[in-house]
Amino acid sequence: MDIAHLIQTVALYALPVLFAITVHEAAHGYAARHFGDKTAFVLGRITLNPLKHIDPMGTILMPLLLYFATSGAFLFGYAKPVPVRFGNLRNPKRDMIWVALAGPAANLLQALLWAVLLVLLRSTDISEPFFLKMAQGGVLVNVVMFAFNLFPLPPLDGGRILVGLLPYRQAALVARVEPWGFFIVMGLVIAGVVSTLWMQPLMALTYGLLDLLLSPLVMLLN
């Protein structure tokens, strides 16, 4: 294992990852408070302080272990989920959709901001590769988080959105999967199903959307 390469990778991705998970989780908390649940607010989780959202196992230990075990080929991690009591929402079934969407939406917005930074850096002929690679990493991290969290299986955000959209009977069946959802998702990830059938198509669409949104800025700078 190349320790120097590991240190360089951590240096490049540390800031984008911290921003990605912090804003993602805080967005859930802000949305929940807006729709009537103050649980996250009372517990001090509606904050941009990354220390409040870092899970020692999921955010630090697991990604490092996977990096060494797979030589960087497969990485996975998670933050400490923001607590939301859906029963406290004014309209639980409808509002849970917006609370769940808030996290991925925050990542999509961050991906756009990192992409804008990348375009601006390139337009000013800044050749320092560290900043260019960090901006590229910021786009990648947030696009990955956006796509992965929308996978339609609880406890991921996409699963909660699906529960909110389905009729009550079908929603109850999907919700019952949640205790085992993490293990099912991990099995599908390891089997390559999530990557092939979900991540790759959705990430391609997301990059296409970012290119479309950036096109006026690119034309202006050129």
Buried (B, 14 or more C-beta within 10 A) or exposed (E): EEEEEBEEBEEBBEEBBBBBBBBBBBBBBBBBBBBBBEBBBEEEBBBEEBEBBBBEEBBEEBBBEBBEEEEBEEBBBBBBBBBBEBEBBEEBBEBBBBBBBBBBBBBBBBBBBBBBBBBEBBEEEEEEEEBBBBBBBBBBBBBBBBBBBBBBBBBBBBBBBBBBBBEEEEBEEBBEBBEEBBEEBEEBBEEEEBBEEBBEEBBEEBBEBBEEBBEEBEEEEE
